[in-house]
Amino acid sequence: MQTGGGGGAGTISLLQSTFAREGVAGLYRGVSAPIVAIAPVFAVCFWGYDMGKRIVRATSSSPNCTPEDPLTITQLTVAGALSAVPTTALMAPSERIKCLLQVQANEVANGGVAKYTSMRDCALQVYKEGGVRSVFKGTYATLLRDVPGSAAYFGMYEWMKREIMKMQGNTSGQLSPVAVLTAGGLAGMANWTVSIPPDVLKSRYQTAPPGKYGGLYDVYREVIREEGYSGLFRGIRPALIRAIPANAACFFGMELSRSLLSSVD
């Protein structure tokens, strides 16, 4: 939806039409690229978050900021923003391929001819057409999306954890599974609420023919001219719907893994 033109069908009608036209497979088009990248991306993301917290501690003006002292929500938000830097190197190429395959699927559904036969074929053709630079097209745009998005993501999660513990009178630092799922789902919503405008620009820039745009600002001007400011939030509804279960499960898995590794130590 982010790469589309002017007004379109609502989320439900879009899902219905896609299912009627392409079946279940149509709902998952372009999913192979993010699936390949998802495990290393989240591994690097949470590693980057831990590194971000170390950097925040090391650069803290407080002389008593030790690894045992809890960081403030602001400090954790900064650490979250820093986590986006290493993940961008993995995200940018997979996002480029995913967007190209999704646009192609729309074109084929409307009678067009497929240019790419698979994710691998798409990557090879993109590389042949423009080299490594073409594969990483949109890296800056991905960073522009993920830095504020990750800040909101981890900031919301940590803030919600503390608020839930306050409400429960919990001083142990351990949250119930339901609390973790709730905090994780809200973190995902915060992420996409902040990320969707730059994601719209990134998707259009990454799928545009070579030379169409001189930069992201050209994409921004076109979106505003053709669709108004609401165009920057194209696709936010399905993004938020997807974000709740996906990120609830992600943080639950992270907390469970951390707990299991701590018990092993």
C-alpha positions as a Markdown table, in Angstrom:
| # | Residue | x | y | z |
|---|---|---|---|---|
| 1 | Met | 0.0 | 0.0 | 0.0 |
| 2 | Gln | 2.9 | 2.4 | 0.7 |
| 3 | Thr | 4.1 | 2.3 | -2.9 |
| 4 | Gly | 0.6 | 2.9 | -4.4 |
| 5 | Gly | -0.7 | 6.0 | -6.0 |
| 6 | Gly | -3.7 | 8.0 | -4.9 |
| 7 | Gly | -6.7 | 6.9 | -2.9 |
| 8 | Gly | -7.4 | 3.2 | -2.6 |
| 9 | Ala | -9.5 | 0.6 | -0.9 |
| 10 | Gly | -9.6 | 0.2 | 2.9 |
| 11 | Thr | -7.5 | -2.4 | 4.6 |
| 12 | Ile | -10.3 | -5.0 | 4.9 |
| 13 | Ser | -11.5 | -4.6 | 1.3 |
| 14 | Leu | -7.9 | -4.7 | 0.1 |
| 15 | Leu | -7.3 | -8.0 | 1.9 |
| 16 | Gln | -10.6 | -9.4 | 0.5 |
| 17 | Ser | -9.7 | -8.4 | -3.1 |
| 18 | Thr | -6.2 | -9.8 | -2.8 |
| 19 | Phe | -7.4 | -13.1 | -1.3 |
| 20 | Ala | -10.1 | -13.4 | -4.0 |
| 21 | Arg | -7.6 | -12.7 | -6.8 |
| 22 | Glu | -4.5 | -14.5 | -5.6 |
| 23 | Gly | -5.6 | -16.7 | -2.7 |
| 24 | Val | -3.6 | -17.1 | 0.5 |
| 25 | Ala | -0.3 | -16.8 | -1.4 |
| 26 | Gly | -1.2 | -13.3 | -2.4 |
| 27 | Leu | -1.4 | -12.2 | 1.3 |
| 28 | Tyr | 2.3 | -13.3 | 1.7 |
| 29 | Arg | 3.8 | -11.9 | -1.5 |
| 30 | Gly | 7.2 | -10.4 | -1.0 |
| 31 | Val | 7.6 | -12.1 | 2.3 |
| 32 | Ser | 10.6 | -14.3 | 1.5 |
| 33 | Ala | 13.0 | -11.4 | 1.6 |
| 34 | Pro | 12.1 | -10.2 | 5.1 |
| 35 | Ile | 11.9 | -13.8 | 6.3 |
| 36 | Val | 15.5 | -14.4 | 5.2 |
| 37 | Ala | 16.7 | -11.3 | 7.0 |
| 38 | Ile | 14.4 | -11.3 | 10.1 |
| 39 | Ala | 16.5 | -13.6 | 12.4 |
| 40 | Pro | 19.8 | -11.8 | 11.9 |
| 41 | Val | 18.1 | -8.4 | 11.9 |
| 42 | Phe | 16.5 | -9.0 | 15.3 |
| 43 | Ala | 19.6 | -10.6 | 16.6 |
| 44 | Val | 21.6 | -7.5 | 15.5 |
| 45 | Cys | 18.9 | -5.2 | 16.7 |
| 46 | Phe | 18.9 | -6.4 | 20.3 |
| 47 | Trp | 22.7 | -6.7 | 20.3 |
| 48 | Gly | 22.8 | -3.1 | 19.0 |
| 49 | Tyr | 20.4 | -2.1 | 21.8 |
| 50 | Asp | 22.7 | -3.6 | 24.4 |
| 51 | Met | 25.7 | -1.8 | 22.8 |
| 52 | Gly | 23.7 | 1.4 | 22.8 |
| 53 | Lys | 23.1 | 1.1 | 26.5 |
| 54 | Arg | 26.8 | 0.6 | 27.0 |
| 55 | Ile | 27.6 | 3.7 | 24.9 |
| 56 | Val | 25.0 | 5.7 | 26.9 |
| 57 | Arg | 26.6 | 4.6 | 30.2 |
| 58 | Ala | 30.1 | 5.3 | 28.9 |
| 59 | Thr | 29.1 | 8.8 | 27.8 |
| 60 | Ser | 26.9 | 9.6 | 30.8 |
| 61 | Ser | 27.8 | 12.8 | 32.7 |
| 62 | Ser | 27.0 | 11.0 | 36.0 |
| 63 | Pro | 30.2 | 9.7 | 37.7 |
| 64 | Asn | 28.1 | 7.0 | 39.5 |
| 65 | Cys | 26.5 | 5.5 | 36.3 |
| 66 | Thr | 27.5 | 1.9 | 36.7 |
| 67 | Pro | 26.2 | -1.3 | 34.9 |
| 68 | Glu | 24.0 | -1.9 | 38.0 |
| 69 | Asp | 22.3 | 1.5 | 37.9 |
| 70 | Pro | 19.0 | 1.6 | 36.0 |
| 71 | Leu | 19.1 | 3.9 | 33.0 |
| 72 | Thr | 16.4 | 6.6 | 32.6 |
| 73 | Ile | 13.7 | 6.2 | 29.9 |
| 74 | Thr | 15.4 | 9.0 | 27.9 |
| 75 | Gln | 18.7 | 7.1 | 28.0 |
| 76 | Leu | 17.1 | 3.9 | 27.0 |
| 77 | Thr | 15.3 | 5.7 | 24.1 |
| 78 | Val | 18.7 | 7.0 | 22.9 |
| 79 | Ala | 20.1 | 3.5 | 23.2 |
| 80 | Gly | 17.2 | 2.3 | 21.1 |
| 81 | Ala | 17.9 | 4.9 | 18.4 |
| 82 | Leu | 21.6 | 3.7 | 18.3 |
| 83 | Ser | 20.4 | 0.1 | 17.8 |
| 84 | Ala | 19.1 | 1.0 | 14.3 |
| 85 | Val | 22.5 | 1.8 | 13.0 |
| 86 | Pro | 24.0 | -1.7 | 12.7 |
| 87 | Thr | 20.6 | -3.2 | 11.6 |
| 88 | Thr | 20.4 | -0.9 | 8.6 |
| 89 | Ala | 23.2 | -2.7 | 6.9 |
| 90 | Leu | 21.0 | -5.9 | 6.9 |
| 91 | Met | 17.6 | -4.3 | 6.4 |
| 92 | Ala | 18.3 | -2.0 | 3.4 |
| 93 | Pro | 19.0 | -4.7 | 0.8 |
| 94 | Ser | 16.1 | -7.0 | 2.0 |
| 95 | Glu | 13.7 | -4.1 | 2.1 |
| 96 | Arg | 14.7 | -3.1 | -1.5 |
| 97 | Ile | 14.1 | -6.6 | -2.8 |
| 98 | Lys | 10.8 | -7.0 | -0.8 |
| 99 | Cys | 9.4 | -3.7 | -2.2 |
| 100 | Leu | 10.4 | -4.6 | -5.8 |
| 101 | Leu | 8.7 | -8.0 | -5.5 |
| 102 | Gln | 5.5 | -6.5 | -4.0 |
| 103 | Val | 5.2 | -3.9 | -6.7 |
| 104 | Gln | 5.8 | -6.6 | -9.3 |
| 105 | Ala | 3.0 | -8.8 | -7.8 |
| 106 | Asn | 0.6 | -5.8 | -8.1 |
| 107 | Glu | 1.6 | -5.3 | -11.7 |
| 108 | Val | 1.2 | -9.0 | -12.6 |
| 109 | Ala | -2.2 | -9.1 | -11.0 |
| 110 | Asn | -3.2 | -6.2 | -13.3 |
| 111 | Gly | -2.0 | -8.0 | -16.4 |
| 112 | Gly | 1.7 | -7.0 | -16.4 |
| 113 | Val | 4.7 | -9.3 | -17.0 |
| 114 | Ala | 6.9 | -10.5 | -14.2 |
| 115 | Lys | 10.5 | -9.3 | -14.4 |
| 116 | Tyr | 11.8 | -11.3 | -11.5 |
| 117 | Thr | 11.2 | -15.0 | -10.9 |
| 118 | Ser | 12.3 | -15.2 | -7.3 |
| 119 | Met | 14.0 | -13.3 | -4.5 |
| 120 | Arg | 17.4 | -14.5 | -5.6 |
| 121 | Asp | 16.7 | -13.5 | -9.2 |
| 122 | Cys | 15.6 | -10.1 | -8.1 |
| 123 | Ala | 18.8 | -9.6 | -6.1 |
| 124 | Leu | 21.0 | -10.7 | -9.0 |
| 125 | Gln | 19.2 | -8.5 | -11.5 |
| 126 | Val | 19.4 | -5.5 | -9.2 |
| 127 | Tyr | 23.1 | -6.1 | -8.7 |
| 128 | Lys | 23.8 | -6.5 | -12.5 |
| 129 | Glu | 21.9 | -3.3 | -13.3 |
| 130 | Gly | 23.7 | -1.1 | -10.8 |
| 131 | Gly | 26.1 | -3.1 | -8.7 |
| 132 | Val | 26.3 | -2.9 | -4.9 |
| 133 | Arg | 25.1 | 0.7 | -4.9 |
| 134 | Ser | 21.9 | -0.4 | -6.5 |
| 135 | Val | 21.4 | -3.2 | -4.0 |
| 136 | Phe | 21.8 | -0.8 | -1.1 |
| 137 | Lys | 19.6 | 1.9 | -2.7 |
| 138 | Gly | 17.5 | 3.5 | 0.0 |
| 139 | Thr | 20.0 | 2.8 | 2.9 |
| 140 | Tyr | 19.8 | 6.4 | 4.1 |
| 141 | Ala | 16.0 | 6.3 | 3.8 |
| 142 | Thr | 16.0 | 3.1 | 5.9 |
| 143 | Leu | 18.2 | 4.7 | 8.5 |
| 144 | Leu | 15.8 | 7.8 | 8.5 |
| 145 | Arg | 13.0 | 5.4 | 9.2 |
| 146 | Asp | 14.6 | 3.1 | 11.8 |
| 147 | Val | 16.5 | 5.5 | 14.0 |
| 148 | Pro | 13.3 | 7.3 | 15.3 |
| 149 | Gly | 11.3 | 4.1 | 15.0 |
| 150 | Ser | 13.7 | 2.1 | 17.1 |
| 151 | Ala | 13.9 | 5.0 | 19.7 |
| 152 | Ala | 10.1 | 4.8 | 20.0 |
| 153 | Tyr | 10.2 | 1.0 | 20.0 |
| 154 | Phe | 12.5 | 0.5 | 22.9 |
| 155 | Gly | 11.5 | 3.6 | 24.7 |
| 156 | Met | 7.8 | 2.6 | 24.8 |
| 157 | Tyr | 8.7 | -1.0 | 25.8 |
| 158 | Glu | 10.8 | 0.1 | 28.7 |
| 159 | Trp | 8.4 | 2.8 | 29.8 |
| 160 | Met | 5.4 | 0.4 | 29.7 |
| 161 | Lys | 7.4 | -2.3 | 31.6 |
| 162 | Arg | 8.0 | 0.2 | 34.4 |
| 163 | Glu | 4.5 | 1.5 | 34.4 |
| 164 | Ile | 3.0 | -2.0 | 34.6 |
| 165 | Met | 5.4 | -2.9 | 37.5 |
| 166 | Lys | 4.3 | 0.3 | 39.3 |
| 167 | Met | 0.6 | -0.6 | 38.9 |
| 168 | Gln | 1.3 | -4.2 | 40.1 |
| 169 | Gly | 3.5 | -3.1 | 43.0 |
| 170 | Asn | 6.1 | -5.3 | 41.5 |
| 171 | Thr | 9.7 | -4.8 | 42.8 |
| 172 | Ser | 11.2 | -8.0 | 41.5 |
| 173 | Gly | 11.8 | -6.7 | 38.0 |
| 174 | Gln | 10.1 | -9.8 | 36.5 |
| 175 | Leu | 7.0 | -9.3 | 34.4 |
| 176 | Ser | 4.3 | -11.8 | 33.7 |
| 177 | Pro | 3.9 | -13.1 | 30.1 |
| 178 | Val | 0.7 | -11.1 | 29.6 |
| 179 | Ala | 2.5 | -7.9 | 30.7 |
| 180 | Val | 5.5 | -8.6 | 28.4 |
| 181 | Leu | 3.1 | -9.2 | 25.5 |
| 182 | Thr | 1.2 | -6.0 | 26.3 |
| 183 | Ala | 4.3 | -3.9 | 26.4 |
| 184 | Gly | 5.7 | -5.5 | 23.3 |
| 185 | Gly | 2.5 | -4.9 | 21.3 |
| 186 | Leu | 2.4 | -1.3 | 22.3 |
| 187 | Ala | 6.1 | -0.9 | 21.5 |
| 188 | Gly | 5.4 | -2.2 | 18.0 |
| 189 | Met | 2.5 | 0.3 | 17.5 |
| 190 | Ala | 4.7 | 3.2 | 18.7 |
| 191 | Asn | 7.4 | 2.1 | 16.3 |
| 192 | Trp | 5.2 | 2.1 | 13.2 |
| 193 | Thr | 3.3 | 5.3 | 14.2 |
| 194 | Val | 6.7 | 7.1 | 14.0 |
| 195 | Ser | 8.1 | 5.1 | 11.2 |
| 196 | Ile | 5.3 | 5.0 | 8.6 |
| 197 | Pro | 5.9 | 8.4 | 6.9 |
| 198 | Pro | 9.6 | 7.7 | 6.2 |
| 199 | Asp | 8.7 | 4.2 | 5.3 |
| 200 | Val | 6.3 | 5.4 | 2.6 |
| 201 | Leu | 9.1 | 7.6 | 1.2 |
| 202 | Lys | 11.6 | 4.8 | 1.4 |
| 203 | Ser | 9.4 | 2.3 | -0.4 |
| 204 | Arg | 8.6 | 4.6 | -3.3 |
| 205 | Tyr | 12.3 | 5.6 | -3.6 |
| 206 | Gln | 13.5 | 2.0 | -3.6 |
| 207 | Thr | 11.0 | 0.9 | -6.3 |
| 208 | Ala | 11.3 | 3.9 | -8.6 |
| 209 | Pro | 13.0 | 3.6 | -12.0 |
| 210 | Pro | 16.6 | 4.9 | -12.0 |
| 211 | Gly | 16.7 | 8.7 | -12.3 |
| 212 | Lys | 13.1 | 9.3 | -11.4 |
| 213 | Tyr | 13.9 | 11.0 | -8.1 |
| 214 | Gly | 16.9 | 13.1 | -7.2 |
| 215 | Gly | 16.5 | 12.2 | -3.6 |
| 216 | Leu | 13.9 | 11.6 | -0.8 |
| 217 | Tyr | 12.8 | 15.2 | -0.9 |
| 218 | Asp | 11.6 | 14.7 | -4.5 |
| 219 | Val | 9.6 | 11.7 | -3.3 |
| 220 | Tyr | 8.2 | 13.8 | -0.4 |
| 221 | Arg | 7.1 | 16.6 | -2.7 |
| 222 | Glu | 5.4 | 14.2 | -5.1 |
| 223 | Val | 3.5 | 12.5 | -2.3 |
| 224 | Ile | 2.3 | 15.8 | -0.9 |
| 225 | Arg | 1.3 | 17.1 | -4.3 |
| 226 | Glu | -0.6 | 14.0 | -5.3 |
| 227 | Glu | -2.1 | 12.8 | -2.0 |
| 228 | Gly | -1.6 | 15.5 | 0.6 |
| 229 | Tyr | -0.1 | 14.8 | 4.0 |
| 230 | Ser | -2.4 | 11.8 | 4.5 |
| 231 | Gly | -0.4 | 10.1 | 1.8 |
| 232 | Leu | 2.6 | 9.9 | 4.2 |
| 233 | Phe | 0.5 | 7.6 | 6.4 |
| 234 | Arg | -0.6 | 5.3 | 3.6 |
| 235 | Gly | -0.6 | 1.7 | 5.0 |
| 236 | Ile | -0.6 | 2.7 | 8.7 |
| 237 | Arg | -3.7 | 0.7 | 9.5 |
| 238 | Pro | -2.4 | -2.7 | 8.4 |
| 239 | Ala | 1.0 | -1.8 | 9.8 |
| 240 | Leu | -0.5 | -1.2 | 13.3 |
| 241 | Ile | -2.6 | -4.3 | 13.1 |
| 242 | Arg | 0.4 | -6.4 | 12.2 |
| 243 | Ala | 2.6 | -4.7 | 14.8 |
| 244 | Ile | 0.7 | -5.8 | 17.8 |
| 245 | Pro | 1.0 | -9.6 | 17.6 |
| 246 | Ala | 4.4 | -9.6 | 15.8 |
| 247 | Asn | 6.2 | -7.4 | 18.4 |
| 248 | Ala | 4.4 | -8.9 | 21.3 |
| 249 | Ala | 5.7 | -12.3 | 20.3 |
| 250 | Cys | 9.2 | -10.8 | 19.6 |
| 251 | Phe | 9.6 | -9.3 | 23.0 |
| 252 | Phe | 8.1 | -12.3 | 24.7 |
| 253 | Gly | 10.7 | -14.5 | 22.9 |
| 254 | Met | 13.5 | -12.1 | 23.8 |
| 255 | Glu | 12.6 | -12.0 | 27.5 |
| 256 | Leu | 12.1 | -15.8 | 27.5 |
| 257 | Ser | 15.5 | -16.3 | 25.9 |
| 258 | Arg | 17.2 | -13.9 | 28.3 |
| 259 | Ser | 15.6 | -15.7 | 31.3 |
| 260 | Leu | 16.7 | -19.1 | 30.0 |
| 261 | Leu | 20.3 | -18.0 | 29.3 |
| 262 | Ser | 20.4 | -16.4 | 32.8 |
| 263 | Ser | 19.4 | -19.7 | 34.4 |
| 264 | Val | 22.1 | -21.5 | 32.5 |
| 265 | Asp | 24.7 | -19.1 | 33.7 |
